[in-house]
């Protein structure tokens, strides 16, 4: 009686090869994700601009109040816009309130870059004690 042949072993799948159904899958996923990634980057950038606008308005109001407490309204307005570009649409208001000299700086909130502004104001308010020479 002849000895039976062993059953042929199944070949392991070739590594690195894909079936025909998977061709182009990475490209399709990439094209689908690009708009979502760009939208996320734009949202993060807008958050950065909003934070920078608040920081810029607060610093300008602080400098304006200090200058106004010593030199008056003209110096207050000049100091309030000294470090702010016109693209931010700065509006500086100064005045005394008792023994405190107050400055308010309003900037227009930018959309993606300063200059493309919406009518939502970002406000910075500061005060400094009035310094009068006797």
Residue pairs with C-beta under 8 A, 6 or more apart in sequence:
42 112
45 112
46 111
46 112
49 109
49 110
49 112
49 113
49 114
50 109
50 122
53 88
53 107
53 109
53 110
53 122
54 122
54 124
56 83
56 84
56 88
56 107
56 124
57 105
57 106
57 107
57 122
57 123
57 124
58 105
58 124
58 126
59 83
59 124
60 79
60 80
60 81
60 82
60 83
60 84
60 90
60 92
60 105
60 124
61 80
61 103
61 104
61 105
61 124
61 125
61 126
62 103
62 124
62 126
63 79
63 80
63 82
63 83
64 76
64 77
64 79
64 80
64 92
64 94
64 103
64 105
64 126
65 76
65 94
65 101
65 102
65 103
65 126
65 127
65 128
66 79
66 128
67 75
67 76
67 78
67 79
68 75
68 76
68 79
68 94
68 101
68 103
68 128
69 101
69 128
69 129
69 130
69 131
70 131
73 94
73 95
76 92
76 94
76 101
76 103
77 92
77 94
80 90
80 92
80 94
80 103
80 105
81 90
81 92
84 90
84 105
84 107
85 114
87 110
87 114
87 115
87 117
88 107
88 108
88 110
88 114
88 117
89 107
89 108
89 117
90 105
90 106
90 107
91 105
91 106
91 107
91 121
92 103
92 104
92 105
93 103
93 104
93 105
93 106
94 101
94 102
94 103
94 104
95 101
95 102
96 102
96 130
97 127
99 129
99 130
100 127
100 128
100 129
100 130
101 127
101 128
101 129
101 130
102 125
102 126
102 127
103 125
103 126
103 127
103 128
104 123
104 124
104 125
105 123
105 124
105 125
106 121
106 122
106 123
106 124
107 121
107 122
107 123
107 124
108 117
108 118
108 119
108 120
108 121
108 122
109 117
109 118
109 120
109 121
109 122
110 116
110 117
110 118
111 117
111 118
